[in-house]
Amino acid sequence: MSQGAGVQPNDESNHFDVFEVFDVITQQTRKDLIADIVGHPKGMPSMKELQYLNPDVDRTTILGHLRKLMDANVVDSVAFPDGQRPDEGPYKFYYITEQAGELFDKNGIFDPEIRRPLYAQVEKPADVKHAEELTRPQLE
C-alpha cells in the first residue's frame, strides 16, 4: 500500500466481539461500505469516494454507519497530522481493521480478489479518480 508519513490509527479500543461484528455488518449500507473499503485499490477510501459510491446515502448517514463499524472495531480511520495534510483533496481515510480482515478471510466474506475488480469497473469522475490516486497516511 503506497502511503505517506506514519500516523497512529484512531485506536480507541481493541474491543472485538465476533457476534457484534456479524450483527453490525448485516445492515445493507454497512455491508456496502465494507465492500467499498475492501474493493478500493489502496484499501483506504476517503469520504469523498464513499459518498460517490453510495449516492443515495447522505454524508451524515455514512458517518453514522462508519461510527457503528468503528465501535465494533471493523473499520478504523487514519488522517494526516495537521502539518502534513495535503493542500488539496481528502486527508482522512477509512480501512478495515486487522482483526476484521482476518475474520472476513477466515469466513470467506468481503474477498478483495472479488471486490477490487468490481470496484475498478465503476466509472468515476475526475475528482473521485484524483482522490483515489492520492497518497494515504501510513499505519503504524
N, C-alpha and C positions, 0 to 999 in steps of 0.2 A: 504494500500500500504506500503510495507516494504522499508523504505528509511533511509538515513543516516543524517548527520548534516544538520541543517537548512540553506538554502540559499534563496535569493530572485530570482524569475524568471526574465528573461530579459524583464521586463515590460516597453518598450519604449513608449507605448501609450495604452490608454484604448479605442481607436477608434474601434467601432464595427458597421458596416453597413450591415444589413441583405442582401440587394441586392448585395453588393460587395461580401459578403461571398458566396452566391449562384452562382455568376458569377465565382469566383475563384475555387470553389470545383467541377465545372462541367468538368474541364480538366481531362482526364483519369489518368495521372500519379499522379496528386494531389489527386484524389479520392482513388487511390491505397495506397498512403502514409497515408492518413487519416485512411483508413481501417486497415492498418498495425499498426498504433498507437493505435487505438481503440481495436484491437484484441490482442495486446500484453498483456501478463499476468499481467504486472505491469503498463500498460498504458503509458510506457515511454521507447520506444526502443532507442538504440544508433544508430549512423550512421552505424556501422558495421552490425547491424541487418537489418536496412533499405536497405543497399546495398545488402545483401544476399537475401532479399525478392524481390528485384527488379533487377535481374541480367542483364537485358537488358538496364538499365539506369545507366549512369556513375555518379560518385560521384558529379561532378560539376553540373550536371543537377539536381540531387536530391537536392543539396543545393539551387539551384535556385528556385526550386518548394517550398521547405521549406520556403525560404525567402518570396515568394509571399503569402504563407499561414500565415506566421508570420505578414506580413504587413497588412493582413486583420483580424488579431487577432483571427485566427482559431487555430493556433499552436503556442506554445512558447517552449523555451528550458531552461534547467537548468543544471548547471555544478557544480561539487565540487569546492570549493575555492582552490587556489593553494596549501596551506599547508595541505589540506585534500584529495587530489587526490589519488586514489588507485595506487599502484605500477605498476599494470598491468591491461589491459583492458580499456574500454572506461570511460570517466569521464563526458561526455556531453550527455544529453538525451532530447528527444522531447516528448511533451504531448499536448493534446487537451485543449484549454483554457476553463475555466468555462462557459463563455458566449457561445462559440461554442457548448460545450457539452449540454447545456440547449436547444439551438436551434435545435440540432440534435435530442434530446429526444422528444421535442415538435412536430417535424415533422416526427418522426419515421424513421430516417435515421442513418446509422452507429451504429446500436444497438450492444453494447458489448455482449449481450447474444447470438447473432448470430455470431459475428466476432471472439470471443475468441475460441469457439470450432473449427472454421475453421483454425485459426492461430495455434492452438495446433496440428493439423494434418500435418502441414508442417514438413518434415524431415529436420533436421538441423545438420550440422557438429559440432564436439565437441567445437570448438572455439566460434561458434554462441550460442550454448546452454550455455556455460560458461558466455558469455556476457548477455544473457537473465536472468541468475540467480543472477547477481551481485546486490548489494545494490545500490539504487538510492539516489541522494540527496533529501532532504526533501523540499517541497514547504512551504512557509510561507504565 
